[in-house]
Amino acid sequence: MVRKNIALTVVMAAAIIGIWRYVSPPRQSDLVNRGTDGIGNLDELRKVAARVDGEFAEHWQSQQLHAAEPADNLAIARRLSLALTGTNLRWRRSACWSVNRQMSKFPGGPADC
């Protein structure tokens, strides 16, 4: 019995450690010093980002495009709330169907969603 308890404890501890390593974000030092298989040198990353920004600027100039004005705080908050909550119409339809089904039992009839 004691062996089973010890084995179960070891398996649970390994599972918890595995889940923790999977869920926890990587450390900054792991991202920068990863070597050839990762980001590598942070200066190299900045050079690549500057080159991509330059290509975007050239393309926008050739197409005569201009950047939009910066969004105000309320617009950013609205966009974030929509991104986080989404606009799942299927959920709304199913909720409306559930309300209609419940309301059809009462004299007032189904709700108008």
C-alpha positions in Angstrom: 0.0 0.0 0.0 2.8 2.4 0.9 4.5 1.7 -2.5 1.4 2.5 -4.4 1.0 5.8 -2.5 4.7 6.7 -3.2 4.3 5.8 -6.8 1.1 7.9 -7.1 2.8 10.8 -5.4 5.7 10.6 -7.8 3.4 10.5 -10.8 1.3 13.4 -9.6 4.4 15.5 -8.9 5.8 14.8 -12.3 2.5 15.7 -13.9 2.3 19.0 -11.9 5.8 19.9 -12.9 5.2 19.1 -16.5 2.0 21.1 -16.6 3.8 24.0 -14.8 6.6 24.0 -17.4 4.2 23.9 -20.3 2.0 26.7 -19.0 4.6 29.1 -17.5 6.1 31.7 -19.9 9.7 31.3 -21.0 12.3 33.4 -19.1 13.9 36.4 -20.9 17.3 34.8 -20.7 16.0 31.7 -22.5 14.6 33.8 -25.3 17.8 35.8 -25.9 20.5 33.2 -25.4 18.8 30.3 -27.3 21.6 30.2 -29.9 21.1 29.1 -33.6 17.7 27.4 -33.1 16.0 30.4 -31.4 16.0 34.1 -31.8 19.8 34.3 -31.3 21.3 37.8 -31.0 18.9 40.6 -30.0 20.9 43.0 -32.2 20.2 40.7 -35.2 16.5 40.7 -34.4 16.5 44.6 -34.3 18.2 44.7 -37.7 15.7 42.4 -39.3 12.8 44.4 -37.8 14.3 47.7 -39.1 14.7 46.1 -42.6 11.0 45.0 -42.5 9.9 48.4 -41.4 11.9 50.0 -44.2 10.3 47.7 -46.8 6.8 48.6 -45.5 7.7 52.3 -45.6 8.9 52.0 -49.3 5.7 50.1 -50.3 3.4 52.6 -48.6 5.2 55.5 -50.3 4.9 53.7 -53.7 1.2 53.2 -53.2 0.8 56.7 -51.7 -0.7 55.3 -48.5 -0.6 57.1 -45.2 -0.8 55.7 -41.7 -4.1 56.2 -39.8 -4.2 58.5 -36.8 -3.5 56.9 -33.4 -6.6 55.5 -31.8 -7.8 57.1 -28.6 -8.0 55.2 -25.3 -11.7 54.4 -25.6 -11.3 52.9 -29.1 -8.4 50.8 -27.9 -10.5 49.6 -24.9 -13.4 48.8 -27.2 -11.2 46.8 -29.6 -9.6 44.9 -26.7 -13.0 44.0 -25.2 -14.2 42.8 -28.6 -11.1 40.8 -29.1 -11.3 39.2 -25.7 -15.0 38.5 -25.7 -15.6 38.0 -29.4 -18.9 38.2 -31.2 -20.0 34.7 -31.2 -23.5 34.9 -32.8 -24.0 31.1 -32.5 -23.9 31.5 -28.7 -26.4 34.3 -28.8 -28.7 32.3 -31.0 -28.6 29.3 -28.7 -29.2 31.5 -25.7 -32.1 33.1 -27.4 -33.5 29.7 -28.3 -33.2 28.6 -24.7 -35.0 31.7 -23.5 -37.8 31.2 -26.1 -38.2 27.6 -25.1 -38.5 28.6 -21.5 -40.9 31.5 -22.2 -43.2 29.5 -24.4 -44.4 27.8 -21.2 -45.8 31.1 -19.9 -48.8 33.0 -21.0 -46.7 35.9 -22.5 -45.3 33.7 -25.2 -41.7 33.5 -26.4 -39.2 36.4 -26.1 -38.2 38.5 -29.0 -34.4 38.2 -29.3 
